[in-house]
Amino acid sequence: MYAQLKAQQLPYFTQYVLNNFLLNPAVAGIDNYTDIKASHRIQWLGLQDAPVTTYLTVSAPTVRKLYDVDRETPTSVYPHGRNPMLGGDAYQPPDAHSGIGFTVMNDATGPLNHFSANVAYAYHLKITDETNLSLGLSAGITQLSIDASKLNFGGGGDSYDPAIGNVKDGILNKINPDLNAGLWLYSKNYFVGLSALQILPDKLYFSSSSSQNQLVTPGKLFPHLFAQAGYKMNLDEDITFLPSIMVRYINPLPTSFDINAKVEYQNMIWAGASYRYQNGFAAMLGFNINYCVNIGYSYDYSTSALNAVSSGSHEILVGFLIGNKYNDYYPHHAW
């Protein structure tokens, strides 16, 4: 007797709404500063061996001057005139430029560990007086590993699983190339993005024995497709409202989606909520401490059977804006 299980291979995040570069390499270098984000997520608290995910992302434009606006000096904090990103007629989309970035992520679930490291490149085109289109690629490696000492096959000391061979101790590793691609259309008040992560499908064997591998059905890496869209509305001079949606498609899983909403007051404090289809809800809260540091926290409540054994999921994110010459307190093109 056997059971077939299906699940998303890449980890879930709630605060991707604050770091869209995490899901789309085309976002690299989108704003006029180096954007650093670090996050730690504890999923399904109370459930033994539940996923714990940590990541670091860095994104920056390759040029120091994205806008045709005078500055006092190349390192000036206060440029002449208004920030070209603010105000109605004062908005100025960035000129064509490149962006770079990298992502390091580790996702641990019981005896399984998934580590990845990628370098991204994006090119931002100015297609109208108010709109840009970015194309991005990222490449790197992904490492899947199993701690054999944590496995229990329930058949006594001589039992083993042909999928990993007759190994009872030690770490078994499988390293694969990784490739991701994306498009990001954006303007002052909206964005639309398409991305494909883990593009390269590959069979997964943890045993080095070809004869044993013939006895098992290999695992497989599947591409993950994402579509995102959002629109920013100014409710008054102090409050902005940012609804967004993300659609996720992973064959052979059914299509799923998230609906998000974020309200921000005076670019300083924000609160948000998210609904994940047939999965649960999330609440988010964040502060822009100053124009260099911001922090966000989210709590996820599952509506699935997991809520009987778990008290929810917690995720914290800390961001740093380096070289933020316009003293922006928040991203203007990716929320």
C-alpha positions as CSV (number, residue, x, y, z in Angstrom):
1,M,0.0,0.0,0.0
2,Y,1.3,3.5,-0.8
3,A,0.0,7.1,-0.7
4,Q,0.7,9.8,-3.2
5,L,1.4,13.3,-1.8
6,K,1.5,16.6,-3.6
7,A,2.8,19.9,-2.3
8,Q,4.5,23.1,-3.3
9,Q,8.2,22.6,-3.4
10,L,9.2,26.3,-2.8
11,P,8.4,27.7,0.6
12,Y,5.4,29.9,1.3
13,F,5.8,33.6,2.3
14,T,3.3,36.1,3.5
15,Q,5.3,39.3,3.3
16,Y,6.3,38.9,-0.4
17,V,4.1,42.0,-0.8
18,L,7.0,43.9,0.8
19,N,9.7,42.1,-1.3
20,N,8.4,41.2,-4.8
21,F,12.0,40.6,-5.8
22,L,11.7,37.3,-3.9
23,L,9.2,36.0,-6.5
24,N,10.3,37.9,-9.6
25,P,13.9,38.7,-10.7
26,A,12.7,41.5,-12.9
27,V,12.2,43.7,-9.8
28,A,16.0,43.9,-9.2
29,G,17.2,47.5,-9.2
30,I,13.7,49.0,-9.5
31,D,14.3,51.8,-7.1
32,N,17.0,54.4,-6.5
33,Y,18.8,52.7,-3.7
34,T,20.2,49.3,-2.6
35,D,17.4,47.3,-1.0
36,I,18.4,44.7,1.5
37,K,15.8,42.4,3.1
38,A,16.2,39.6,5.7
39,S,13.3,37.4,6.8
40,H,12.7,34.5,9.1
41,R,9.5,32.4,9.0
42,I,8.3,29.8,11.5
43,Q,5.4,27.9,9.9
44,W,2.8,25.9,11.8
45,L,4.1,26.6,15.3
46,G,3.4,23.7,17.6
47,L,3.8,21.0,14.8
48,Q,6.9,18.9,15.1
49,D,9.4,19.3,12.3
50,A,7.4,22.1,10.6
51,P,9.1,24.3,8.0
52,V,11.4,27.1,9.1
53,T,12.6,29.4,6.4
54,T,15.2,32.1,6.4
55,Y,16.3,34.3,3.5
56,L,18.5,37.3,2.5
57,T,17.9,39.4,-0.6
58,V,19.9,42.3,-2.0
59,S,18.8,44.4,-5.0
60,A,20.3,47.6,-6.5
61,P,20.4,49.6,-9.8
62,T,23.7,49.5,-11.6
63,V,23.8,53.2,-12.1
64,R,23.8,55.9,-9.4
65,K,21.3,58.2,-11.2
66,L,18.0,56.9,-12.3
67,Y,16.3,60.2,-12.8
68,D,17.3,63.3,-14.7
69,V,17.1,65.6,-11.7
70,D,19.9,67.9,-10.4
71,R,21.7,67.0,-7.2
72,E,24.0,69.1,-5.0
73,T,26.7,66.4,-5.2
74,P,26.9,62.8,-6.2
75,T,26.4,61.8,-2.6
76,S,24.0,64.5,-1.6
77,V,21.2,63.7,0.8
78,Y,19.0,66.5,-0.2
79,P,18.7,67.0,-4.0
80,H,17.5,70.1,-5.7
81,G,13.8,70.1,-6.3
82,R,11.2,67.5,-5.4
83,N,11.5,63.8,-5.4
84,P,10.5,62.8,-9.0
85,M,8.5,59.8,-7.6
86,L,6.1,62.0,-5.6
87,G,3.3,64.3,-6.6
88,G,1.1,64.3,-9.7
89,D,2.9,66.1,-12.5
90,A,6.3,65.6,-10.7
91,Y,6.3,61.9,-11.2
92,Q,9.1,60.8,-13.5
93,P,9.7,57.1,-14.4
94,P,13.3,56.0,-14.3
95,D,15.3,56.0,-17.5
96,A,16.4,52.7,-19.0
97,H,18.9,51.0,-16.7
98,S,20.0,47.7,-15.4
99,G,19.6,46.1,-11.9
100,I,21.4,43.3,-10.1
101,G,20.6,41.3,-7.0
102,F,21.1,38.1,-5.2
103,T,19.1,35.8,-3.0
104,V,20.2,33.2,-0.4
105,M,17.5,31.1,1.1
106,N,17.3,28.1,3.5
107,D,14.1,26.1,4.1
108,A,14.3,23.3,6.7
109,T,11.5,20.8,7.3
110,G,12.3,17.9,9.6
111,P,15.0,15.8,8.0
112,L,14.7,17.7,4.7
113,N,16.7,20.9,3.9
114,H,16.4,23.1,0.8
115,F,19.1,25.7,0.3
116,S,19.3,28.0,-2.8
117,A,21.6,30.8,-3.9
118,N,20.9,32.9,-7.0
119,V,22.3,36.0,-8.8
120,A,19.8,38.2,-10.7
121,Y,20.0,40.6,-13.6
122,A,17.2,42.9,-14.8
123,Y,16.9,45.5,-17.5
124,H,14.3,48.3,-17.1
125,L,12.9,49.9,-20.3
126,K,11.1,53.2,-20.3
127,I,8.2,52.4,-22.7
128,T,6.0,55.5,-22.1
129,D,6.2,58.8,-20.3
130,E,4.7,57.0,-17.2
131,T,5.4,53.3,-17.6
132,N,8.4,51.0,-17.4
133,L,8.8,47.3,-18.4
134,S,11.5,45.2,-16.8
135,L,12.8,41.8,-17.9
136,G,14.8,39.7,-15.4
137,L,16.7,36.5,-15.1
138,S,18.4,34.8,-12.1
139,A,20.5,31.7,-12.0
140,G,22.3,29.7,-9.3
141,I,22.1,26.4,-7.5
142,T,19.6,24.6,-5.3
143,Q,20.7,22.0,-2.8
144,L,18.3,19.4,-1.4
145,S,19.6,17.3,1.5
146,I,18.2,14.6,3.8
147,D,19.5,13.8,7.3
148,A,19.3,10.0,7.2
149,S,19.8,9.8,11.0
150,K,16.3,11.4,11.5
151,L,14.5,8.9,9.3
152,N,12.5,6.0,10.7
153,F,11.3,3.3,8.4
154,G,9.5,1.3,11.1
155,G,10.9,-2.1,10.1
156,G,13.7,-2.6,12.6
157,G,17.4,-2.0,12.4
158,D,17.9,-3.6,8.9
159,S,15.1,-1.7,7.2
160,Y,15.9,1.0,4.7
161,D,14.4,2.9,1.8
162,P,15.8,2.2,-1.7
163,A,15.2,5.9,-2.5
164,I,18.2,6.8,-0.4
165,G,20.1,3.5,-0.4
166,N,21.2,1.6,2.7
167,V,22.3,4.8,4.5
168,K,21.3,5.2,8.2
169,D,23.6,8.1,9.2
170,G,25.0,11.2,7.5
171,I,23.7,13.9,5.1
172,L,22.6,13.0,1.6
173,N,22.9,15.9,-0.9
174,K,21.6,16.6,-4.3
175,I,22.7,19.8,-6.1
176,N,20.9,21.1,-9.1
177,P,21.2,24.2,-11.3
178,D,18.5,26.8,-10.8
179,L,17.0,29.2,-13.3
180,N,14.2,31.9,-12.9
181,A,12.7,34.5,-15.2
182,G,10.3,37.3,-14.9
183,L,8.5,40.4,-16.4
184,W,7.4,43.4,-14.4
185,L,5.3,46.3,-15.8
186,Y,5.0,49.2,-13.5
187,S,4.1,52.9,-13.2
188,K,3.4,55.3,-10.4
189,N,0.2,53.6,-9.1
190,Y,0.3,50.0,-10.4
191,F,2.3,46.9,-11.2
192,V,1.7,43.7,-13.1
193,G,4.2,40.9,-12.9
194,L,4.7,37.4,-14.4
195,S,7.5,35.0,-13.3
196,A,8.6,31.4,-13.5
197,L,10.8,30.0,-10.7
198,Q,12.6,26.7,-10.7
199,I,12.3,26.5,-14.5
200,L,14.7,23.6,-15.0
201,P,12.9,20.3,-14.2
202,D,15.2,17.6,-13.0
203,K,14.8,14.1,-11.5
204,L,15.8,13.7,-7.9
205,Y,17.8,10.7,-6.8
206,F,19.5,10.6,-3.4
207,S,21.1,7.2,-3.8
208,S,24.3,7.0,-5.8
209,S,23.6,3.4,-6.8
210,S,22.1,3.2,-10.4
211,S,20.7,-0.3,-9.6
212,Q,18.8,1.0,-6.6
213,N,17.6,4.0,-8.5
214,Q,15.9,1.7,-11.0
215,L,13.8,0.4,-8.2
216,V,12.2,3.7,-7.3
217,T,10.2,6.4,-8.9
218,P,12.4,9.6,-8.8
219,G,11.3,12.8,-7.4
220,K,11.1,15.8,-9.7
221,L,11.6,19.6,-9.5
222,F,8.6,21.4,-11.0
223,P,8.4,24.9,-12.3
224,H,6.4,27.4,-10.2
225,L,4.5,30.1,-12.1
226,F,3.4,33.4,-10.5
227,A,1.2,36.3,-11.7
228,Q,0.9,39.4,-9.6
229,A,-0.9,42.7,-9.9
230,G,-1.5,45.7,-7.5
231,Y,-2.8,49.2,-7.5
232,K,-2.1,52.1,-5.1
233,M,-4.8,54.5,-4.2
234,N,-4.5,57.7,-2.3
235,L,-7.5,57.9,0.1
236,D,-6.3,61.3,1.3
237,E,-3.1,63.2,1.9
238,D,-2.1,60.8,4.7
239,I,-3.5,57.4,3.9
240,T,-2.8,55.1,0.9
241,F,-4.6,51.8,0.2
242,L,-2.8,49.1,-1.8
243,P,-4.8,46.0,-2.9
244,S,-3.0,43.3,-4.8
245,I,-3.4,39.7,-5.9
246,M,-1.1,36.8,-6.6
247,V,-2.0,33.7,-8.6
248,R,0.2,30.6,-8.2
249,Y,0.3,27.7,-10.7
250,I,2.3,24.5,-10.1
251,N,1.5,21.5,-12.2
252,P,0.1,19.1,-11.1
253,L,-1.4,21.1,-8.2
254,P,-4.6,23.1,-8.6
255,T,-4.2,26.8,-9.2
256,S,-4.3,28.9,-6.0
257,F,-4.3,32.6,-5.3
258,D,-3.7,35.2,-2.5
259,I,-5.7,38.5,-2.1
260,N,-3.8,41.2,-0.1
261,A,-4.6,44.6,1.2
262,K,-2.3,47.1,2.8
263,V,-3.2,50.5,4.4
264,E,-0.3,53.0,5.1
265,Y,-0.4,56.1,7.2
266,Q,1.9,59.0,6.4
267,N,4.5,56.5,4.9
268,M,5.4,55.6,8.5
269,I,3.1,52.8,9.7
270,W,1.1,50.2,7.8
271,A,-1.3,47.3,8.4
272,G,-2.4,44.6,6.1
273,A,-4.4,41.5,5.6
274,S,-4.2,38.5,3.3
275,Y,-6.5,35.7,2.2
276,R,-4.9,32.5,0.8
277,Y,-7.5,30.5,-1.1
278,Q,-8.5,27.3,0.8
279,N,-5.6,27.8,3.2
280,G,-6.2,30.6,5.6
281,F,-5.8,34.3,6.5
282,A,-2.9,36.5,7.6
283,A,-2.6,39.8,9.4
284,M,0.4,42.1,8.9
285,L,1.9,45.1,10.7
286,G,4.9,47.2,9.9
287,F,6.9,50.4,10.6
288,N,9.2,52.5,8.5
289,I,11.5,53.4,11.4
290,N,13.3,56.0,9.2
291,Y,14.4,56.3,5.6
292,C,17.0,53.6,6.1
293,V,15.3,50.9,8.2
294,N,11.9,49.2,8.1
295,I,10.4,46.2,9.8
296,G,7.3,44.0,9.2
297,Y,5.6,41.2,11.0
298,S,2.9,38.8,9.9
299,Y,0.8,36.1,11.6
300,D,-0.9,33.4,9.5
301,Y,-4.0,31.4,10.7
302,S,-4.7,28.2,8.8
303,T,-8.3,27.2,8.0
304,S,-7.2,23.7,7.1
305,A,-7.0,20.7,9.4
306,L,-3.6,21.9,10.5
307,N,-5.2,24.4,12.9
308,A,-6.0,21.5,15.2
309,V,-2.3,21.0,15.9
310,S,-0.8,24.3,15.1
311,S,-1.1,27.8,16.6
312,G,-0.3,29.5,13.4
313,S,2.7,30.8,11.5
314,H,5.0,33.8,12.3
315,E,7.1,35.8,9.9
316,I,9.4,38.7,10.5
317,L,11.1,40.9,7.9
318,V,13.7,43.6,8.3
319,G,14.7,45.9,5.5
320,F,17.6,48.3,4.9
321,L,17.7,51.1,2.3
322,I,21.3,52.0,1.4
323,G,22.1,55.1,-0.6
324,N,18.5,56.4,-0.2
325,K,19.3,59.9,-1.4
326,Y,15.6,61.0,-1.6
327,N,14.9,59.8,1.9
328,D,12.1,57.6,0.6
329,Y,10.3,55.7,3.4
330,Y,8.9,53.0,1.2
331,P,9.3,51.5,-2.3
332,H,7.4,53.3,-5.1
333,H,7.2,50.5,-7.7
334,A,6.9,47.2,-5.8
335,W,4.9,47.0,-2.6
